[in-house]
Every structure is written in structure tokens, then in C-alpha cells.
Amino acid sequence: MKTTSAFVTLALSAAAYTRTFTVTNNCAYTIWPAIFTDLNVGTATPSQPTGWEADTLTTVTFSVPDNWASGRIWGRRSCNFSDPTNTGPGTCADGGCNGGLLCDPHSGTGVPPATVAEFTLGGGAGGTDWYDVSVVDGFNLPIRVDNDKGCSVASCPVDLIPGCPSPLLGPYDSTGAAVGCMSACDAGLAPDPANSPNCCTGDHGTAATCPPSGVQYYSYFKDNCPDAYAYAYDESSNTALWQCDAGLAADYTITFCPS
Ligand SMILES: *[C@@H]1O[C@H](CO)[C@@H](O)[C@H](O)[C@H]1NC(C)=O
């Protein structure tokens, strides 16, 4: 019996880490990628720390459990962690999290605007990997998510900042350069954020009552990034949320600033 349980333990731990994720910073400047796992949904977490510095043209590779649920990866811009007593999200111009360089495992989600790569992996045969690149909470960096199994590419591969409609432009780094393009909801175009078509909240809180036509500047995001998740109920576009047979055990590559 002892032998059997040792075997079961080994088999389970081996099965728990079956995916390889590769994160590349192809931007011409340093960014600080971050990972958050919604621990209310799943407890399996990637082997990589929840935040790190990625110099230009650098890559990291790490293991991700094949049942990683409600996970997200994004990039932070213009961070300064030199003051150890300052661990708030304001340490970065955007995408910052609670915790400092390492995002807090419970509250360290990124502050918008931030482009986010989202994953819920299906755990193996019979399951489905779901993934997307979301600009629902605005845009801060171009991201493309590739895989090695021929499944669809999720992306917002172009820089939406230069053409960002002026009401959405910002925030700005310490040199005055814009580092984001906000959602209409976050840009102050929702007088009552709890009941707004721009936020899909309140009376507009369902897919039926929050059509994309009611979200200001939806088409700016979707036309430029047709394969991104561009507002809260963008699944109706059929080019927002992507899936891959979990039995294929795809490995994923997340590229910031794909050329
Ligand atoms: C980083 O922040 C510290 C204060 O915490 C400041 O003294 C320093 O100049 C900042 N560095 C840069 C590069 O902005």
C-alpha cells in the first residue's frame, strides 16, 4: 500500500505540471510582467513568481499546471520599486499591483488600463483550454498569444496608444508620454459606473442589455484588434474567446510587442 500511494502521489504531481509557458518582451523597453491566479476559482499556480522585470528582448519559460483556472498575465509599464516601503500599484505608471515587484497572491491584480492575457486550462483529455487577450479594462501593451498545437491565435498585436481617442488617452509616465488607452468605462465616460452601458453594469448588466453598439469606442479597439476580447460581452463577436482541446496539452507563448 505504501508503494501504491507513493506512486499515486508521483503520478499526480507529474500530471499537475504539463504545460510550458514562454513570455517574451519584444518591446524596445523594460516591462514588468505579472501573473495573477484567482484563488477563488483554482489553487494551482504557475512555477514563475507573480512578478518580474523583463528587459527588452528577454524571454522566460516556466511550468503551468494543466488545470490553471482563471489565470492572467499582463505587463506593467514604467515601474520604480526603489522605495521598499511603497508596495502599492502606483509603483508603475499602469498595470501596477498590490505587493511591489511581486504581486500579492490574493489582491495583486493589475490596475487598468492593462492588456491582459487570460487563461483557464482544461486539465487534459476531455477538457478545453479557454484563452483570450482582453482589452476590456483598456490597453497598455500589445500582446499576442500563440500555441504549438495549431489552435487559434489570440491577440491585440498593434499599439493602440498612438491612435487612441483623446478622451481615452492616458495615463502618462514621468516624462509625459502616454502609456495607456483606457476603456470608456474607466475614462470617466460613465457618470454612474454602477449603471452604465459603457461598463455593462446595472440596467445594462447582461449580454442582451449591453450590446457593443452601446459601448463608446468599442470599434476603435475591435477594428484594430479583431482577435481581442474588446468589451465585457464580446463573445458575440466570435473572435474574442478562443479554445483549444486540452487533450492536446498545448504550450503557450505570450509575446509583448509582437512585431
Ligand atoms: C524612483 O523613485 C525614487 C523614490 O522612491 C526616486 O528617488 C528615484 O528618482 C526614482 N527613479 C526613477 C528612475 O524615476
The ligand as a Tripos MOL2 file, in Angstrom:
@<TRIPOS>MOLECULE
LIG
   14    14     1     0     0
SMALL
NO_CHARGES

@<TRIPOS>ATOM
      1 C1         12.4140   56.0570   -8.1750 C.3       1 LIG1
      2 O1         11.7740   56.5170   -7.0300 O.3       1 LIG1
      3 C2         12.6450   57.1250   -6.0930 C.3       1 LIG1
      4 C3         11.8190   57.4870   -4.8730 C.3       1 LIG1
      5 O2         11.2680   56.3690   -4.2990 O.3       1 LIG1
      6 C4         13.3000   58.3400   -6.7060 C.3       1 LIG1
      7 O3         14.2140   58.8880   -5.7850 O.3       1 LIG1
      8 C5         14.0180   57.9370   -7.9780 C.3       1 LIG1
      9 O4         14.4990   59.0980   -8.6340 O.3       1 LIG1
     10 C6         13.0820   57.1990   -8.9010 C.3       1 LIG1
     11 N1         13.8280   56.7120  -10.0490 N.am      1 LIG1
     12 C7         13.4700   56.9880  -11.2860 C.2       1 LIG1
     13 C8         14.3210   56.3930  -12.3620 C.3       1 LIG1
     14 O5         12.4960   57.6630  -11.5600 O.2       1 LIG1
@<TRIPOS>BOND
     1     1     2 1
     2     1    10 1
     3     2     3 1
     4     3     4 1
     5     3     6 1
     6     4     5 1
     7     6     7 1
     8     6     8 1
     9     8     9 1
    10     8    10 1
    11    10    11 1
    12    11    12 1
    13    12    13 1
    14    12    14 2
@<TRIPOS>SUBSTRUCTURE
     1 LIG1         1 GROUP 0 **** ****
